[in-house]
Amino acid sequence: MAIKLYDKLVRDRIPEIIEADGKTCETRIANRAEKIGYLLDKIGEETEELRSSLSAEEMADLLEVVYSLEEEIGLDKQEVEAIRLEKKEKRGGFAKGIVLLKVEG
């Protein structure tokens, strides 16, 4: 029987899905500081997956991690959205695709 080692944060129902497939798994619960670190790692992982496929499914996975991190560090979703909109109003979004190459002076 093959054993794969992971040490990564997974969605809450993954252990039961693994067991329903006739496999066994070993898990542990991360403390708060670890969970934040794992979520930050997961953002990178999900970003790479989105980069590979540019699909709605991968975007949804990335957003789930962002929302989980937002909740874990105690940020209010409405406040974050208000700040996002305020910054977009003052500094713009990314719709035009402007790439800054150089600033002098």
Secondary structure, 3 states (H helix, E strand, C coil): CCCCCCCCCCCCCHHHHHHHCCCCCCCCCCCHHHHHHHHHHHHHHHHHHHHHHCCHHHHHHHHHHHHHHHHHCCCCHHHHHHHHHHHHHHHCCCCCCCCCCCCCC
